[in-house]
Amino acid sequence: MRQIIRLMGLCALVAFGATSCQKNEMKPTNTISAVLNQPTADGKTQIGASNYLVWSPNDQIMVGGTTLATQTFTAMSSGSTHTDFTGGSIDPNEPYWAFYPVNYVTNVDEENGLVTFTVPTTQTYAEGTFATNTYPMAASNGGSGTVFTFQGLFGVLSIPLTGNCTVGSIELTDAMFNLTGETTINVNDMLAAESGSGSKSNGRTVTLLCGDGVTLSSSPTVFMFALRPLALAYGFTITIKDPTGEVITTRTVPRNMRNAIRPEIILQMPTLDLGSI
């Protein structure tokens, strides 16, 4: 999903291509149309005015259901909130669920609508937003029909930095909650649930990689993490390193329930000035 647009797709509508036939005559189709609408309710995730999330070419969503083995649909065009997807074939009379991004999915229970996805230990810096394929969303058609409403499953932490140094990476460590590893959701009722708490892949640290480095200035540069709900409420530590891996600074934020990550919400921290460290 293209990330020059900074609004997460929390009220995304996926409209499957319908025919002009009556419901009992609708034929399978291999084309779906995805529509991302601007949210209007308070508390939605948005940065600035009129900034939308748009689809990119080759964006993929996973579609499944009790009568449909999991299939992948791929975006055919980019730069718009309205984009056609093509892939397998669906019957518009049947119930389906959908999930984004596909690269996170590790297991699917089609019959019960359970999708397990693994959150990686690293994310990639993207200017002014979060990176492509970082922010999970899911949808259901409510049992039948052609319209799906995507909901964001994660929230976002925004860290504005200023200074005269170059950032190579930022490590974020939660005091209590796992930030990485497996999560299972029921896409039929959209209830998120932690899973695999004993998994060795779970961890409390996630690292934002900044490639060759991001040079700071007197104007804030925003670094964003896509995070599971409930993270950060019991405190967290941020370790900022330069491109060689040397620590620039480490800051610890104490327990504060107002810092809890909530789905579809950006938690913006105060600007941190690193000076000429």
N, C-alpha and C positions, 0 to 999 in steps of 0.2 A: 504494500500500500504506500502510495507516494507520501513522503513526509515533509514536503515543503508546506503542506497544510497542517495546521496545528490543532485542529479540533478532533478529538477521538470519536470514533464512530459509534456513539452510544445509542443513538436513535436511528440506526441504519435500517432501512426497509429493503428486503430482498424480494422482488416480485418475480415469480416464475412466469415464463412466457405462456399465457393462456391462449386458447383458441376461441373462436366464436360459437363453438358447439355448446350444447347443454352439458351440465356437469356429468351426467351418466354417459356422455358420448365423448368426453375429453380424451385425447390420445396422448401417449407418451411424447415427451419433448426432450431434446438434448440442449436447449438453450434457456438460460435464465437471465433475468435482468436485475441488477443490483442498484438500489437507490439509497443514497446517504442523505438524510435530511438534517437541517440545523435544529438542534434541540431548543425548546422555548422555555422549559421549566427551569426554576432556580436550581443551583447546585450542580449544573452540568459542567463538564470539562471543556473549557474554552480559553484560548489565549488571544486577546485582541478581538476586534470586530470583524465580522464577515470572513473569518478564516475557517475553511472547511477541510475535512478529510476527503481526499479523492482517491479513486482507484488508479492503479498503475498497470501497465501491460504485464501479463503473466502473474498478477496477483491470483492466489488460489484460495478457494474455500472448500471444505469437506462437507458433503451432504450425505445423510443416511436416514434410515428408518426401519421399522419392524419388517417391512416388505421390500426393503432395498438394501443391498450390500453397499458398504461405503463407497462413494464415488467422489472424484475430485473435479471441480469445475474451475476453469481458468478465464481470467479477464481478457477480453479481446481488444480493448482500447484503454486509453488513460486520460488523466487530467480532468475528469468530471465526476460529479456525484452520481451520475447515471451511466452505468456501463453494462454491456452484455457479457455474460459468462457462457462458456460452452464446455461440454464434457460428456458424461454418460447420459443416461436417459431416465426421466422420472415420470410418474403418473400423477398429474395434478390433483387427483381425487384422494391421494394417500397422505398420511401424516409424515412429516419430515423434520429433521433438525439440520442445522448448519453450524460450522465452526471455522474460525480464522484465528491464527495462521496454521496452515497445514503442517508446516515443518516442526511444530511443537508436539503434534499428536504421537503418542506411543502405543495406545491401545484403545479399541472401540468395542463397546457392547451395544450392537444395533438394537437388539430386542428391548433393552431397558433404557436406551438413550443415554448411556454413560460414555463420556469421553475422558480419557486420561491423557494428560499432556505433561511434559517435563520442562520445567523452567530452567534454562541454562545458567551456568555460573558467571557468564559474561554477557554484557550488552555492548552495543557500539554507539559511540557518540554521533548524533546528528544535529546539525545547527538549528537551535531554536525549538527542538522537538525530541521525540524518541525515534529510534531507528525502525526501519521497515521490519515486519515480522516479529515485533517485540510485544505488542499489546493484544492479548487474547480477547476475542469477542465470540458470542454464541447466539443462536437464534432457534426458534421453533415456529412452525406454521399453525400452532394451536390445535392440531389434529387433522386438518385438511385445509385446502385452499392454496393460494398462490402468493400470499404476502407473508414475509418473515420480518420480525423486528429484532435486530441485533442489539445485544446489551454488552457493554464493556464489563469484563470480569475483574480487571485490575484497576488500580489508581496509579497516580504518578507523583513522584517527588521531584521538585524543581529546585536546583541549587544555582543561584546567580553568583558568579565569581568575577572579581576585578583584580588587577595587579600588573606587575611587569615581568611575569614569568610565563613559562610554557607548561601546560598540563598534559601529561602523557596518559594518566589513568586516575580514576577515583574508585577507591574501595569503600563499599557501604556495608557495615556489619550491624545486624540487629541484636539487641540485648536478649531477646527471648524467642522470636519467631523465625522459622526457616524462610529464607527468601528464594531459595532455589529447590529443585527437585520436583517430585510428582504431585499433581493435583488432579482430582477427579470431579467432574461436574455432571449433573443431570440436565441435559439440554432440553428436556421436555418441560421441566418446571423451573429451570434456570436457577436452581439452588446450588451454590458453590460449596464444596466440601473438601477439606484436606484429606489426603490419602497417602498411604505408604510412609507413615511417620518414622518407621524404622529403617527406611531405605537409606543406603549409604550415600545416595546421590543428593540427599537433602543437606542444606547448609545455610548458615546465617549470613554468609558474605556473598555479595554480588559485585562484580567489577565492571565499571564502565571504561571501555578501551577507546582511546582517542587517536589511534593511528600514529602518525608522525608527530603528533602533538598539536594542541590548540593554544595559541599565544594570546594571553590576556591583555586587556587595556584598561583605561579608566572607565569605559562603558561596560556594564555587566554582560558577561557571556553566560548563557543559561545551559546547564547540564541536567539532563532528565533521566530518571530511572522509572521503568514500569514495574510496579511492585504489587504483591499480593495484599489483599485487604488485611487489616489489623496490624500490619507491620509498623514499626517505629514508636508505637505508643509507650513502650516500656524503656525507651532510650535507644540510642544508636551512635555509632562512631563512623566518622568520615576520615579516610586517609587519602590525601592527595599526593600523587607522585609525578615527577618529571619524566620525560621520554626515556631516560636511562634507568628508571626504576627507583631513583633516590627519592626518599620521602621529603616533600615540601612542607607539609604540616599535617597534623592529626587533630581533629576536633571531636569532642564527645558531647552529645546532646542528652540531657537527663530525661528521666521518665516524665511524660506529659501526654495525657490522654487526648489532648487536642491535636497531637501530631499523628494520630492513627490514620493510616491509609484507608480511604474509602473508594469503592468502585466508581469510576467515571468522574473522579474529583482530582484536581491537581493541588497538592500541598506545596506551597511556595515558601521556601525558607528565606530569612533575611539575607541580603547581599553580604558575602564574605570577601573582605579585601585582603589579598595575599601580599600586597605591597611588592617589594623587590626581592622577596624570599627566594 
